[in-house]
C-alpha cells in the first residue's frame, strides 16, 4: 500500500497525470523521487516523527514531495498557498517544522517570512531560488535513490481552527508502522468506493486540503492513476472526465452548482458515462442540487461526513440518500450519540451535538483546552467535531448547524473569529460580528456586521467605510477569510456578561433562505 509496490509491478503505469499539460509521472518515477527525497531529508538531520511543512500550488512534483516525507517517517503539514505571511509563519513555528519546502511561485512570501522561522533549518525551493533557500532540484539530484533501510509510514498534521481564532494542528496517532501498512481511509476507499489498480481519479481541488491530499494518496496506495487539475473549471472538469475516462472523483457542492449552471449544450457535449463514483463532502449540498446531479450523472453520487480528526466516517450512496433526502449518511466506523449541553443522550429525532464513539484518537496540537472541549462532558471518551444534528429511526444522520459558526464557502472552511479579531482593532470599529450568509453558488459567503464609532450617514459613506475595513482585514488575513460585505448597526446584541448573540444576527440573513446551513 505504497507507490514502491506498484513501481515493481507496473513501473511505466501513470501514477499522476497533469490535467492541463498531459505530463505523466509514472510509478517508477514517483517511487524513485520519493526515495531520493526521503534520503535527502534524513541526511539533513530529520528523524522519524520530526515535522516538515510545505507550501505549494498544485505543483507537478507535489506527490513526489509528499511521498518522500512519508517514506522518511515524517509528520508533514501541507499549508494553504493562500495564507498570509503572518498565518504561514504561525503554522511553521507552531508545528515545529525543521524543514520547509516551497516554490518560486511563492518566492516573495518565502523571502518575507525567512527571518521569522528560526527553527526551520532546511529550506528548499522549486523552480528557482532566493537568498536563504537551496535548490530543491539540485539537492534531490545529489541524493541516493536507494530505499532507506527501515522505512516507517509518515503521517499528516493538518490545521483546523483554534480557540483563539488561530488555526490548530489536528494531531493524530503516530503508531510508527512499517511503510505500506494498511490505512483506514484506504480500506474505506476499497470497501465503499471500489478503489483498486483500475481507478482513474480526477482531483479538481487544491492538494493542501485534507480530502484531496488523502484521497490521492489512497489512489497511489491501491495502484490507480490521479488526474490533477491546477484549479477547478466546470467545463474543463467535464472535458477531463471524457478525455481520461475518469472513474472516480471527489467534489464539493459548489462544483455541482457550477456544472449545473453550464449551458445545456455544453453539458450534453461531454460523455461522463465512465464515472462510477462521484463522492462529495465538506459542505451542505442543497437537496435539489443533488437531485439534479443524480439525474445527470446517474446513481453514482456518494456522500460522506467526516473531519481531519478522523474520529468518525458517515456515508451514504445514491439509493440511501434518495430514501432519506438531506441525510449525510450512516456512521460506518463509529457509533453516533446525540447529546444535549450537559452530555445527556437525546432520543431519535431530537437535535443536539453530534458525538462519535470510536477507537480513533486525536488531539489539537498545543491546545489542550480545545482538545478537552471536543470530548463529551461526562467523560466517556466520545468526541465531536462540534456539529449539530439528529438521527432518524434508521440511524441516518442529518446536520442542522455547525461548530462555532464556522463558515464553509465553496468547500473551504473559514473561521470567523479570525476576521473578528482583525477588524476589532480598526480605529473606526467598536464591535463586530462575522458569520456566513447564504450564497447561491458557494453555499455561504462571509458577512460582517459592525458597530462603528460613527454611523455612516449615506450609502457613499457606508461604501467607503466598508472598503477601508475590508482592505484592513486583508492586510492580516487571506482574502477568502475576509468579509465580502459589511452592514452597520448602532449596537450589536450582547448579554450583560459580554456574550455576543451572533445567532440573532445570523438568523436575520437566513430567514428567507429555506435552509439553516
N, C-alpha and C positions, 0 to 999 in steps of 0.2 A: 504494500500500500504506500508506495512512494515512486517517483519517476524512474529511479535506477532499475527497478524491477522490469519496467516496460521498455527501458532502453536496451536491456539484454534480450528481450523477446522480439521487439519491433523497433530497432534503432532509428529507422527512417520515417516512422509514423509521426505526423504533426502533433505536437503537444499544445502549441499555441499558434494561432494564425491572426495576424493583424488585419482587421476587417477593412481598413482603408487602403493599405498598400498590398495586401496579399502575402506579405513576408511570412515565412514559415520558420518556426523553431521546433526542431524535431526532438523526440525524447532523448536521443543520444546527445544532442547539443545541450538540452536542458540539464541533463544529469552531469555532463562534463563541466558545465559552467557552475552548477551548484557545488560540485566537489572542489573546484578551484576557489570559489568564494568562501566555502567553509574552511579550507586550509588557510586562506588569507586571514580570516577573522581569528582563527586560533593562533596563528603565528604572530598576530598583532596583540596578543595577550588576553583575548576574551576566552572565558571558560564556560563550561556548561552552566546554564542558569543566569548568565550575565545578560544585561539588557542592551538592545540596539534599537535605533529608531531610523525611519526613512521617511522622506517627504518628496514625492514624485508625482508627476502627471501619469496618465496611463501609458507608461513608457514600454517600448518593446522588450526591455530587459527586466521588467518588473518581477516576473516569476523566477527568473534566474536568481535574483537577489533574495526573494522570499524563501525559496527552497535552499539557497546557500545558508541563510540564517537558520533554517530548520535543520539542515544536516549538521550544523555546528552545535545544535542543542541550546540555542539562544532563545531568550524571550524577546520577541520583536514587536515593536509598536509602529504601525503604519499610520502616519499623520496626514490629515487632510491638506491638500495642496492649496486650499483656500484660506487657511488660517492666517491671522495677522502675525507679525513677528513676536509680539508680546505673548500671544496664545501659544505659538510654537515653542518659544523659549521656556515657557512654563512647563509644557509637557516633557520636553527633553530633560529638564532638570528634575521634574517630579518623578519620572520613571527611572532615573538614574542611568541614562544611556551612556555607555562607554564608547559607542561608535555611532556615527551619523552618516547616512548616505542620501545624497540629493542629486539634482541635475542642474545643468547650466540654465535651464528654463527658470529655475528658482535662484539664480546666482545673486540677484540683488538682495533677496531676503537672507540668503546664506551669509552674505557679507554683513548685513545689518545685525544678525544675531551672533556673529563669530565670537565677540568678546563677552557674551552673556551666558555661555555654556562651558564653563571652565573644566567640568569633569568629563567632557567628551574628548577623548584622546585621539581616536581615529576618525578622520573626516575625509570622505571621498565624494567626488563629483563626477557625474557622467557628462559626456558631450562637451567637455572643456573644463578648465579650472580657473580658480581665482586664488588670491593670496590666502593661505591657511588651509586650503583643500588640495588633496592629492588627486591625481587622475585615477578614477575607478578602473578604466580600461587597462591602463599600464600596470596597475597593481595586480589585477586579476591575471593578466597575461604572464606575469612573472611567477604566478602561484602554481603549485603542483595540482594535477588532476587526479592524483592517487587518492582514493577514498580514505577518510580518517579511520583509524583502527577501531575505535569503539564509538559508533555513532549513536547519538541519543536524539529522540524526537524533540524538536523545539516546540514552542507554542506562542500564540499571540497574547498581547495585553493591550486591548483597545480601550479608548477613552469614552466615558459617558459623563453625565452631569455630576457635580458635587454639591454639597450643602451650601457652600459659599458662592455658588454660581460658576466656579471654576470646574472644568472637566475633571473626572476622576477615572483612573485606570481600573478596569474590571480584571482583577487578578484571579485566574482560575487555578485549579490544582495543576501542579507540575510533577508528574509521577516519575520522570526520568526513565521512560520506557525506551527500549531499543528502537532505532529508526525503522519505520514501517509498521509499527504496532497498530492493531485495529483502532479505529477512530469512531466515536459515537455518531457524529454528523454523517460521516461517510456510510456508516451502517444504515442510518435512516434513508440516505440517498439511494442506496442499493435496494432496500426493502420497499420503500414507498414510491420512488421515482425512477426506478429502472436504470440506475447508473451502472454502466459496465464499459467495456472497451469500445462499444459501438456508439457511445454518446457523442453528439456534436452539440456543444453548449455555447449559446450566444450570450455574451456578457456585455450589457449595454451601459453599465453604471461605473462610477469611479471605483478603482480597485482598493482604495484605502478603507472603504466601508466594510463592515463585518461580513455581510452576506455575500457580496461579490468575491471578497478575498477567500472566504471559507468554502464557498461552493466551487470556485475554480480549483482550489486545492483538492477538493473531493474528486473533481474530474480527473486530475492528474494521479490521484491515488487509485483510480479504477481504470486508467488507460485510455480515457477518451480524449477528445480534442476541444480546446477552448477557442472560440472566435471572439476576439476582444475589440470592441468599438472604443474609439477615443472619447466619444461623447454620444449621448442618445439623440437620434433624429428619427422621427416616426417613420418616414418613408424609407430611410436608409436601413432601419431595423427590418422592415418587410423585405427589402432587397436582399439583405444578408440571409434571412430565413430561406429564401428561394435559392440564392446563389450557392450556399454551403449546405443545403438540405439539412437545416438545423432540426435537431430532435428535442432539445431541452433549452429552456431559458428561464431566468429569474427576472421579474419585473416589479415595479411598484404601480399603484393605481394611476398616478399621473401619466405614465406611459400609455396605459389603456385609453385615458381620456384623449391624449394627443393623437393616437392612432384612429380612434373613432371619429375624430373631427376632420380627418383627411377626406377629400372628395371621394364619392363612391367609385368613380372611375379609377382613382389611384388605388383604392383598396382592392378592387377587382383585378388590378394589373398583376398582382403578385400571388404566387402559389405558396400557400402556407400549410399544405397538406402533410408535409414532413413532420410537423410538430406533434410530439406525443405527450409532452409535459410542459405546461406553462405555469410556473408557480410564482405566487406573489405574496408579499408581506410588507411590513414597515409602515403602513398607513391604512386607515379605514378605506374600504372600497365601497362607493355607493352601490346600492342593490341594482339599480337599473344599468349602471355601467358594467357591472359584472354579468348581468343577463345578456347584454348586448355583445360582450366578448365571447360568451359561451355560444351565442347564436352564430357568431362569425367564425371562431376558431374551432368550435365543436366541444365535446365533453373532455377537453384536455386541460382545463383550468383547475389548478390546485392552490390552496391557500394554507398558510401556516402563521402561527403567532408564537414568537419566541424572542429572547433578548440575548445580547452579548454575554450575559451572565450564565447562560446555559442551564438554568435551573428547571426548565420545562419546555416541552415542544408540543404545541397544539396544532392539529392538522385536519383538513377535510378535502375530499375530492369533489368533483363537479356534482355527482349524484347525491352525495351527502349534503352539499350546500343547497341544491335545489329543493331538497326535503326540509331544510332548515335555513331559509333565506336570512342572510345577515349574520350567521354564525361565523366564527373564526375557526371552529373545529372542535375536536375532542382531544384531550390530553393522551399522549401515547407513552411517555416515559416517566410520568408523574401522576399524582393524584391531586385534583383541584379542590381547594377549600375556599369558600366564600365567607369572609369574616366581617363582623362589624368592628367598630373602632376599639372595642375592648377585647377583641380576639375571639369572640363567641361565633360559632359556626351558624350560618344562616340557612334556612330551608331553600329548596328548589324554587327558582323564580324570583327570589329576593336579591336585591342589589347590594354589593359590598366590595371590599378589596379582594382581589384575586391572589391567592397564595398557592404555591406549589409544594407538595410533599414529595421529595425525591432524594436520591443519594448524591446528587451533584452538590459541589461546594464552591463558593466564590467569596471574595472579599473585595471591597473598594480600597485600592491602594492608598495608603496614608490617610484614610478617612474612617476610623473606627465608628464614629457616630453614624455615618451613612450606612455602614455595614450593619450596625445594630438596628437601625430604622427599617432595614429590609427584612428583618426576621419577625415572626409572629409574636404578639405581645405576651402570650402565655408560655413561651419558651419551649415549644415543641420542635423547633428546628426548621419549620416551614419558612419559605422565603417568597418575597413578592417583587415584581417589577414596578409596583405602585399603581397598577391599573385597576379600574373599577368595572365590575360586570356581574353577570349572573349565569347560572346554568339552567338548562331546561330538563325535562324528565328523561330525556335520552342522553344526558350528560354532555350536551354540546354547549360550548361557551359563547357568550355574547358580551362584547365590550361596550360600555356606556360612557366611560370617561377615561381620562389618562392621568398619569402620575404628574403631580406638581405643575399642572397646566403646561406641560411640555407641548411644544408646537411641532407638528410634522408637516412640512411643506415640501411637496414633491418627493416624499420618501426620506427626507433629511430631517433628523432630529435637531430642534432648536430649543434652547433652554432660556426662557425669557428673563430669568434672574440676571443673566449676563448683561443684557441690554438695559435693564432697570439700574443695575449697578453703574453702568457707564453714564446714562442720562441724568441720574440724580445729582451728579457733580457739576452739571452745567449751571452757570450763574442765573439763568432765566427760569430754572425749574425748582419748584417747591416739592412736588410729589409726582410720582409716575407709576403707572401700571402697564405692563406689556403682556400681551396674550395673543392667541391666534383667533382670527375671524375667518368666516367661510370664503373660499376661493374656488371658482368653478373648475379650474384646471389643476391647481396644485393641492387642492384639498383645504389648505389653510394658508393665510399669509400673516405676517407679523404686524400687529397694530399696537400703537402706544396711545394711552390716554394720560394727558399731562395736566397737572395743576400748575400754571405758570405764575411767576411773580406778578405779572400784569397781563390781564386777559386781552387778547387781540381785539381790536375794535372794528376790523373789517376783514373781508376774505383775503385781501392782499397782505395785510399784516400777519394773518394766520399762515398763509402760504410761505411767507418769508421766514417766520419763526420755525416752521416745520423743516424747511430746507436747512436752516442752521443746525437744528437739533439732530437731524439725520446725518448730516455731514460730520458733526461732532461725534456721534456714535461710531461712524465708520473709521474714525481715527484710531480706535482701540479694538474694534471687533471686525471680523469678516462681514462683508456686506450682506450676506444672506441671513445673518443674525439680527440685523438692524430693522427698525420699523419701515414699512413701505408707506405708511401714512400715520398722521397724528391728529387726534382730536383734543379739545381743551375743555376743562371743567373748572368751576370755581373752587371745588373741593372734591377729593376722592373719598369714597365710603370706607371709613376706618372705624374700628371698635375703639373705645377709650383706652384699651390696653395697647393700641398701636397696630393690631392685626388688620391687614387690608382685606376687605371683602371683594376680592377680584371676581368671584363668581357673579356678583350683582352686575358688574360692568360687562363681563363676558356674555351673560345671558341676553343682554340688550341686543347684541350684534348677531346672536344665533337664533333669536326668537322666531324669525321667519324663514329659517334655512331648511326646516324639515328634518334636521338631524342634530345630534349633540356633539359629535366628533367628526 
